[in-house]
Amino acid sequence: MGLREAATALTKKTFSDDILKIEICGPDEQHYSVVDVPGIFKRTTAGVTTREDIDLVRSMVLSNMKNARSVILAVVPANVDIATQEILEMAEDYDPNGQRTLGVLTKPDLVDKGAEHNVVSIVEGKSHVLKLGWCIVKNPGQEEVAKSTEDRHVAEKNFFKIREPWSRLSKDRVGNEALRVRLVEILADMVQREFVKVKVELNQRLKSAKKQLEALGPSRESQAEQYKFLLDLATRFQEVVGMALTAHYASDDVFDRSESFKLATCVVNRNTVFAEDIALRGHTMHFKQENPPAKTDSSNSGQPTQAGTAKSGGIRRHERRFNELEDVIMEECEIREPSGLLSIEKWLEQVYSGSRGFELGTFDPSLLAIVWKKQSVNWDALALGYISDVVSMVHSFTWDLLTAICPDERARIGIQSVLLDELTARYKRSIDHTKFLLMTERSGTPLTTNHYFAENLEKSRQERTRRLLEKNAFYSQTYNANVVKVDATIKVTTASNNEHTVSDLHDILKSYYKVARKRFVDCVIKQASDHYLVTGPDTPVKVFSPTFVSELTSDQLDAIAGEEISARRKRKELNRDIENLEKGKKVLF
């Protein structure tokens, strides 16, 4: 269709794919549409049509013929050779069974004398047979429309009643009224044939539209709607947090999506690894008679390994990295495996020789602090690596859970942006507390009131004495056991001042290390990790809550929860489609 004025005839297209729609409504009107498309042509007319017009018209015709629920009216002038009409061939391509193609012959008054029998043969179904048959109509020409005052239907009826050979044709095949009746019959058959399919298709489209609308989430145009949207998200977030911290993973399907949602399990497993790391690799030197940990292929004694990686024989770090946490969590660093069995005595002797005073039979208390600090030097990397892992786990949990409960990317990014500063502050508090624990444990004077220190020290001294006595022991048949002479016991307890001091220093350091190590691991896990990051009252997972949402400003609410223009437009379109489909469903059902 092309609409133009004569003055612009040379500047505008003759045809366009714009649709001029005329809707006729009324209680007696039928539910169908009539699509009038231009006739197909193959040659251009200078100044009127172009090759583009030919392609456009053909495309319009084909697009309507492809519709399986359309009736194809193959309109052909009666005064031309039907065999040359391409429309019949096209109809056969898109309606091979002929269930929806009705032939319509026009202009019977222009048929040459002697050729009428060919047209009659077509209408009677003797040639060019169509399954739905042919109808013939006579419409008034341009001259008749301009001059005649006679009703067009009356004129057509008189033509087929009086004129030979048209008057001999069956009355249900001639005239526009007969064509209308025939179309109603064809449409009724088509509706009956397609009714079930239409119902199924309507339900599918309605279901798809509702699903798309549901995916958009609730409407968020007003501030009240935005507030409710975020409140619902925050409530849902805290529900999952509660289940994650109590390990009630069967209570919600979200835990099946990723291991990162199983926060309690992830943290507990990392706690175990941290305790093992401190026990196996927290000390610089192996204590005397202490069996070193079994070496893996990638951990060699005295060789540097990376804290928090799988290469270090059990020390591992959370795999995910977050750019926003680069300034918060600890970077990977190198630690060394504890040195061999005999090196600690030489090391202590060197330290003692390099810092001894005028003490007799003992050592300066500050010496214990010196060796203690050097012996626990790996605690820094291991503890900070551990707490950085827990931070990453909590951050992964928070980000992944927001993704799971908030499919709207714009809203999710807005929530993350507002949360990030507070999350980062709480992460820093846990890391700062870890550093505080490291400072109090490793700096200053070693202190403890734990009775296990005295017990461990006594055991160490007894063990040292036992090893010395065993060197002078011999087997006694009388007692059926190894025995030691009294003179020998006096002899083995005699040692130089240096030997005695170094041995005593070793035993005290070893006894204190065991007590301090367990205390430190428990404090880091309980305070820095559990209290500050996991189950405490002000942990990061508690930030996104209804209280947090209630404190947002109007601008923040709109920036986070306000819908994009495209989403609002899509919502209106879907609501309109659903309304129309629901109306159609009432008509059908």
C-alpha positions in Angstrom: 0.0 0.0 0.0 1.2 3.5 -0.8 -0.5 6.7 0.1 0.7 9.8 -1.6 -0.4 13.0 -3.2 0.0 13.8 -6.9 2.5 16.5 -6.2 4.9 14.1 -4.6 4.2 11.2 -6.9 7.8 11.1 -8.1 9.4 11.3 -4.7 7.4 8.7 -2.8 7.1 4.9 -3.2 4.1 3.4 -5.0 4.0 0.5 -2.4 5.1 0.2 1.2 4.7 -2.5 3.9 2.7 -0.1 6.1 -0.7 -1.5 7.0 -4.0 0.5 6.7 -6.3 -1.3 9.2 -10.1 -0.7 9.2 -11.9 -2.4 12.0 -15.6 -3.1 11.9 -17.3 -3.9 15.2 -20.8 -5.0 15.9 -22.9 -7.7 17.5 -23.6 -9.3 14.1 -20.0 -9.1 12.8 -17.8 -12.2 12.4 -14.4 -12.7 14.0 -12.1 -12.7 11.0 -9.9 -10.4 9.1 -9.7 -9.7 5.4 -6.2 -8.8 4.1 -6.2 -7.1 0.7 -2.7 -7.2 -0.8 -1.6 -5.8 -4.2 -1.6 -8.0 -7.2 1.6 -9.6 -8.3 3.3 -8.0 -11.3 6.6 -8.7 -13.1 7.2 -5.6 -15.2 7.9 -2.1 -14.0 6.2 1.1 -15.2 8.4 4.0 -15.6 7.9 6.7 -13.0 5.3 4.5 -11.2 6.9 1.2 -10.1 10.4 -0.2 -9.6 12.1 -3.5 -9.1 11.9 -2.9 -5.4 8.1 -2.6 -5.7 8.0 -6.0 -7.4 10.0 -7.6 -4.6 8.0 -5.8 -1.9 4.6 -6.9 -3.3 5.7 -10.5 -3.7 7.0 -10.5 -0.1 3.7 -9.2 1.2 1.7 -11.8 -0.7 3.9 -14.7 0.4 4.0 -13.6 4.1 0.2 -13.8 4.2 0.0 -17.1 2.2 2.4 -18.8 4.6 -0.1 -18.4 7.5 -1.7 -21.8 7.9 -4.9 -20.3 9.3 -5.5 -18.0 6.3 -7.8 -18.6 3.4 -6.1 -17.9 0.1 -8.4 -16.1 -2.3 -6.7 -16.6 -5.7 -8.3 -13.7 -7.6 -7.9 -14.1 -11.4 -9.5 -12.0 -14.2 -11.8 -14.3 -16.3 -10.6 -12.7 -19.5 -7.0 -14.0 -19.2 -5.4 -17.4 -19.6 -5.5 -18.9 -16.2 -2.5 -21.2 -17.0 -0.3 -18.1 -17.0 -1.4 -16.9 -13.5 1.5 -17.3 -11.0 -0.7 -16.9 -8.0 -2.2 -20.4 -8.5 1.3 -21.9 -8.6 2.2 -20.0 -5.4 -1.0 -21.1 -3.7 -0.2 -24.7 -4.5 3.3 -24.3 -3.0 1.9 -23.1 0.4 -1.3 -25.1 0.3 -0.4 -28.4 -1.3 -3.6 -30.1 0.0 -5.8 -27.3 -1.3 -7.7 -27.0 2.0 -7.6 -23.2 2.1 -7.4 -22.0 -1.5 -10.5 -20.7 -3.1 -10.4 -19.5 -6.7 -12.3 -16.2 -7.6 -12.9 -15.2 -11.2 -13.6 -11.5 -12.0 -14.6 -9.4 -15.0 -16.8 -12.0 -16.7 -18.3 -9.1 -18.8 -14.9 -8.7 -20.5 -14.6 -12.3 -21.7 -14.3 -12.5 -25.5 -17.2 -14.0 -27.4 -16.7 -17.7 -27.9 -14.4 -18.0 -24.9 -17.1 -18.1 -22.3 -17.2 -21.9 -22.3 -13.7 -22.0 -20.9 -14.6 -19.9 -18.0 -17.8 -21.9 -17.4 -15.7 -25.1 -17.4 -13.5 -23.7 -14.7 -16.5 -22.7 -12.4 -18.1 -26.1 -12.9 -14.9 -27.8 -11.8 -14.1 -29.4 -15.1 -10.8 -27.7 -15.6 -8.2 -26.1 -13.4 -9.7 -28.0 -10.5 -9.4 -26.6 -7.0 -10.5 -28.6 -3.9 -12.6 -25.7 -2.6 -13.7 -24.8 -6.1 -14.2 -21.5 -7.9 -16.6 -18.5 -7.6 -17.2 -15.8 -10.1 -18.1 -12.2 -9.4 -18.8 -9.1 -11.3 -17.7 -5.8 -9.7 -18.6 -2.5 -11.3 -16.0 -0.8 -13.4 -14.7 2.7 -12.8 -17.2 4.2 -15.3 -20.1 2.3 -13.7 -19.1 3.5 -10.3 -19.0 7.1 -11.5 -22.3 7.2 -13.4 -24.6 4.5 -12.2 -27.0 5.1 -9.4 -28.1 1.4 -9.3 -27.2 -0.8 -6.4 -24.0 -2.8 -7.2 -25.4 -6.0 -5.8 -28.6 -5.7 -7.8 -26.6 -5.0 -10.9 -24.5 -8.0 -10.3 -27.5 -10.2 -9.6 -29.2 -9.1 -12.8 -26.1 -9.7 -14.9 -25.8 -13.4 -13.8 -29.6 -13.8 -14.2 -29.9 -12.5 -17.7 -26.6 -13.0 -19.4 -25.7 -16.2 -21.2 -23.9 -18.5 -20.5 -23.5 -17.1 -16.9 -27.2 -17.6 -16.1 -26.7 -21.4 -16.4 -24.1 -21.5 -13.6 -25.0 -22.8 -10.1 -26.3 -19.9 -8.0 -24.0 -20.9 -5.1 -21.0 -20.1 -7.3 -21.9 -16.7 -8.8 -22.0 -13.3 -7.2 -20.5 -11.6 -4.1 -23.2 -13.0 -1.8 -22.4 -16.5 -2.9 -18.8 -15.8 -2.3 -19.5 -14.5 1.2 -21.5 -17.6 2.0 -18.8 -19.9 0.7 -16.2 -18.0 2.7 -18.2 -18.5 5.9 -18.4 -22.2 5.2 -14.7 -22.5 4.6 -13.9 -20.5 7.7 -16.3 -22.6 9.8 -14.5 -25.8 8.5 -11.1 -24.2 9.3 -12.1 -23.1 12.8 -13.4 -26.6 13.5 -10.2 -28.1 12.1 -7.8 -25.7 13.9 -9.9 -25.2 17.1 -7.8 -27.6 19.3 -4.6 -26.2 17.9 -5.7 -22.6 18.6 -6.6 -23.5 22.2 -3.2 -25.1 22.7 -1.4 -22.2 21.0 -3.3 -19.7 23.0 -2.5 -21.4 26.3 1.2 -21.7 25.3 1.4 -18.0 24.4 -0.4 -17.0 27.6 1.9 -19.2 29.7 5.0 -17.7 27.9 3.8 -14.2 28.4 3.1 -14.8 32.1 6.5 -16.4 32.5 8.2 -13.4 30.9 6.3 -11.1 33.1 7.3 -13.2 36.2 10.9 -13.0 35.1 10.7 -9.2 35.2 9.7 -9.4 38.8 7.1 -7.2 40.5 6.4 -3.8 39.2 8.8 -1.2 40.6 7.6 2.2 39.4 6.5 3.7 42.7 8.6 4.2 45.8 6.3 1.8 47.7 6.8 -0.9 45.1 10.6 -0.4 45.1 10.7 -0.6 48.9 8.6 -3.8 48.9 10.8 -5.3 46.2 14.0 -4.7 48.2 12.3 -5.8 51.4 11.3 -9.1 49.9 14.8 -9.7 48.6 16.4 -8.8 51.9 14.0 -11.1 53.8 14.7 -14.0 51.3 18.5 -13.3 51.7 18.4 -13.6 55.4 16.2 -16.8 55.3 18.9 -18.5 53.2 21.7 -17.1 55.4 20.0 -18.7 58.4 19.8 -22.1 56.7 23.4 -21.8 55.5 24.7 -21.1 58.9 22.8 -24.0 60.5 23.7 -26.3 57.6 20.0 -27.0 56.9 20.8 -27.5 53.2 17.8 -29.7 52.5 15.4 -26.9 53.3 16.0 -25.0 50.1 16.9 -25.9 46.5 19.3 -23.0 46.3 21.9 -25.1 48.0 22.0 -27.5 45.1 23.2 -24.8 42.7 26.7 -24.3 44.1 29.0 -25.4 46.9 29.6 -21.8 47.8 26.1 -21.6 49.3 27.1 -24.2 52.0 28.9 -21.6 54.0 29.0 -23.4 57.3 30.6 -26.5 55.7 33.1 -24.4 53.7 34.3 -22.5 56.8 34.5 -25.6 59.0 36.6 -27.4 56.5 38.9 -24.4 56.2 39.2 -24.2 60.0 40.4 -27.8 60.0 43.0 -27.0 57.3 44.2 -23.9 59.2 44.7 -25.9 62.5 46.6 -28.6 60.6 48.7 -25.9 58.8 49.7 -24.3 62.0 50.5 -27.6 63.6 52.6 -28.9 60.7 54.2 -25.7 59.3 53.7 -23.0 61.9 57.1 -23.4 63.5 60.4 -22.5 61.9 62.4 -25.4 63.4 61.2 -28.9 64.3 61.5 -29.5 68.1 63.9 -32.2 69.3 62.4 -35.7 69.0 59.5 -34.3 67.1 58.7 -36.2 64.0 58.5 -33.9 60.9 55.3 -34.0 58.7 55.3 -36.4 55.8 56.6 -34.6 52.7 54.5 -34.4 49.6 56.0 -34.3 46.1 55.8 -30.5 46.1 57.1 -29.7 49.6 60.8 -30.0 50.4 62.3 -29.2 53.7 63.7 -25.7 53.9 62.3 -24.8 50.4 59.9 -21.9 50.0 56.2 -22.7 49.3 53.3 -20.4 48.7 51.0 -19.8 51.6 47.4 -20.8 50.8 48.2 -22.9 47.7 47.8 -26.6 47.1 51.5 -26.8 46.4 52.3 -26.4 50.1 51.1 -29.7 51.2 47.7 -28.9 52.6 47.8 -25.1 52.8 45.2 -23.8 50.3 43.5 -20.6 49.4 40.0 -20.0 48.1 40.1 -20.2 44.3 37.9 -17.2 43.5 39.4 -13.7 43.3 37.5 -10.4 43.5 38.9 -7.2 42.2 37.0 -5.2 44.8 38.8 -7.1 47.6 42.4 -6.6 46.3 43.1 -3.9 49.0 41.5 -6.0 51.7 42.7 -9.6 51.6 46.3 -10.8 51.9 48.3 -11.4 48.7 50.0 -14.8 48.3 53.4 -15.0 50.0 56.1 -17.5 50.6 56.7 -19.5 53.7 59.3 -22.2 54.5 58.8 -25.7 55.7 60.2 -26.4 59.2 63.9 -27.3 59.2 65.4 -30.7 60.1 65.4 -32.4 63.5 68.9 -31.5 64.8 69.0 -27.9 63.7 67.0 -26.4 66.5 69.7 -27.2 69.2 72.4 -25.5 67.0 70.0 -22.6 66.3 69.2 -22.1 70.0 72.9 -22.4 70.9 73.7 -19.7 68.3 70.9 -17.4 69.6 72.0 -18.0 73.2 75.7 -17.4 72.4 74.8 -14.2 70.6 72.7 -12.7 73.4 73.8 -14.2 76.7 74.6 -12.0 79.7 76.0 -12.6 83.2 73.4 -15.1 84.1 74.5 -18.3 85.9 72.7 -21.5 85.3 69.8 -19.8 83.5 69.1 -17.3 80.7 67.7 -13.9 80.4 63.8 -13.9 80.1 64.1 -11.8 77.0 65.9 -14.6 75.2 62.7 -16.7 75.3 60.8 -13.9 73.6 63.4 -13.7 70.9 63.4 -17.4 70.0 59.6 -17.5 70.4 59.1 -14.8 67.8 61.5 -16.5 65.4 59.9 -19.9 65.9 56.4 -18.6 65.2 57.3 -16.4 62.2 55.1 -18.5 59.8 52.0 -17.8 61.8 51.5 -14.4 60.1 51.2 -15.8 56.6 49.1 -18.8 57.6 46.7 -16.8 59.8 46.2 -14.0 57.3 45.9 -16.5 54.5 43.3 -18.3 56.4 41.2 -15.3 57.3 41.5 -14.1 53.7 40.1 -17.4 52.6 37.1 -17.0 54.9 36.6 -13.4 53.7 36.5 -14.8 50.1 34.1 -17.5 51.0 31.7 -15.1 52.7 32.0 -12.7 49.7 31.3 -15.5 47.3 28.3 -16.6 49.3 26.9 -13.0 49.4 27.5 -12.3 45.7 26.2 -15.8 44.5 23.1 -15.6 46.7 22.3 -12.1 45.3 22.6 -13.5 41.8 20.3 -16.5 42.7 17.5 -14.4 44.3 17.7 -11.3 42.1 17.8 -12.1 38.4 17.4 -8.4 37.5 21.0 -7.5 36.7 20.5 -3.7 37.1 19.0 -4.1 40.6 21.6 -6.7 41.6 24.5 -4.5 40.6 22.8 -1.6 42.5 22.5 -3.7 45.7 26.1 -4.8 45.4 27.3 -1.2 44.9 25.5 0.0 48.0 26.6 -3.0 50.1 30.3 -3.0 49.1 31.5 -0.3 51.4 29.9 -1.8 54.5 31.0 -5.3 53.6 34.6 -4.1 53.0 34.6 -2.4 56.4 33.5 -5.6 58.1 36.1 -7.7 56.2 38.8 -5.3 57.4 37.7 -5.6 61.0 38.2 -9.4 60.9 41.6 -9.0 59.3 42.6 -6.2 61.7 41.6 -8.5 64.6 43.7 -11.3 63.2 46.7 -8.9 63.1 45.9 -7.9 66.7 46.0 -11.6 67.8 49.2 -12.1 65.9 50.7 -9.0 67.7 49.6 -10.1 71.1 50.8 -13.7 70.7 54.1 -13.1 69.0 55.3 -9.8 70.5 56.2 -9.0 74.1 56.7 -11.5 76.9 55.3 -15.0 76.4 52.6 -15.5 79.1 50.2 -18.3 80.1 48.4 -19.6 83.2 47.5 -22.8 81.5 48.5 -25.8 83.7 49.4 -27.8 80.6 52.5 -25.6 80.2 53.9 -26.9 83.5 52.9 -30.4 82.6 54.4 -30.3 79.2 57.6 -28.8 80.5 57.9 -31.5 83.2 57.3 -34.2 80.5 60.0 -32.7 78.3 62.5 -32.6 81.1 61.7 -36.2 82.1 62.0 -37.3 78.5 65.4 -35.6 78.2 66.6 -37.3 81.4 65.2 -40.7 80.2 67.1 -40.4 76.9 70.3 -39.7 78.8 69.8 -42.6 81.2 69.1 -45.0 78.4 72.7 -44.5 77.2 74.0 -46.1 80.4 71.3 -48.7 80.9 72.1 -52.5 80.8 69.9 -55.6 81.0 69.4 -57.2 84.4 68.4 -60.8 84.6 67.4 -60.3 88.2 64.8 -57.7 87.3 64.3 -58.9 83.7 64.6 -55.3 82.5 67.1 -52.5 81.7 68.5 -50.9 84.8 70.9 -48.0 85.6 73.4 -47.8 88.4 73.0 -44.9 90.9 76.4 -43.6 90.1 75.4 -43.5 86.4 72.4 -41.3 87.2 74.6 -38.8 88.9 77.0 -38.9 86.0 74.4 -38.2 83.3 72.8 -35.2 85.0 76.1 -33.4 84.9 76.3 -31.0 81.9 78.0 -27.8 81.0 76.3 -24.5 81.7 75.7 -23.9 78.0 74.3 -27.4 77.4 72.0 -27.1 80.4 70.7 -23.7 79.4 70.1 -24.5 75.8 68.3 -27.8 76.7 66.2 -25.9 79.3 65.4 -23.2 76.7 64.4 -25.8 74.2 62.0 -27.5 76.7 60.4 -24.2 77.8 60.0 -23.1 74.2 58.5 -26.4 73.1 56.1 -26.5 76.1 55.0 -22.9 75.6 54.6 -23.3 71.8 52.1 -26.2 72.2 50.0 -24.2 74.6 50.2 -20.9 72.6 49.6 -22.6 69.2 46.3 -24.1 70.4 45.2 -20.9 72.0 46.1 -18.9 69.0 44.2 -21.2 66.5 41.1 -21.2 68.7 41.2 -17.4 69.0 41.6 -16.8 65.3 38.8 -19.2 64.4 36.5 -18.2 67.2 37.0 -14.4 67.1 38.4 -13.2 63.8 36.5 -15.8 61.7 33.4 -16.9 63.5 32.5 -13.7 65.4 33.5 -11.1 62.8 32.7 -13.0 59.6 30.2 -15.8 60.1 27.9 -16.0 63.1 28.5 -12.8 65.0 25.8 -10.0 65.3 27.5 -7.7 62.8 28.9 -10.1 60.2 29.0 -9.3 56.5 26.1 -11.7 55.8 23.9 -9.7 58.1 24.3 -6.5 56.2 21.7 -6.9 53.5 18.6 -7.1 55.8 15.2 -5.4 56.1 16.8 -2.9 58.5 19.4 -2.0 55.9 16.7 -1.5 53.3 14.6 0.7 55.6 17.5 3.1 56.0 18.0 3.7 52.2 17.2 7.2 50.9 14.6 7.8 48.1 17.4 8.4 45.6 19.1 5.2 46.6 15.8 3.3 46.3 15.2 4.5 42.8 18.8 4.0 41.7 18.8 0.3 43.0 15.2 -0.8 42.4 13.9 1.5 39.8 13.1 -0.2 36.5 14.7 0.7 33.2 12.6 2.3 30.6 12.9 -0.8 28.4 11.7 -3.0 31.3 8.7 -0.8 31.9 7.8 -0.9 28.2 8.2 -4.7 28.1 6.0 -5.0 31.2 3.2 -2.9 29.6 3.4 -5.0 26.4 3.2 -8.2 28.3 0.3 -7.0 30.4 -1.6 -6.0 27.3 -0.8 -9.3 25.6 -2.0 -11.3 28.7 -5.2 -9.2 28.8 -5.9 -9.9 25.1 -5.1 -13.6 25.4 -7.3 -13.9 28.5 -10.2 -12.3 26.5 -9.5 -14.7 23.6 -9.5 -17.6 26.0 -13.0 -16.7 27.3 -14.3 -16.6 23.7 -12.8 -20.1 23.0 -13.6 -21.8 26.2 
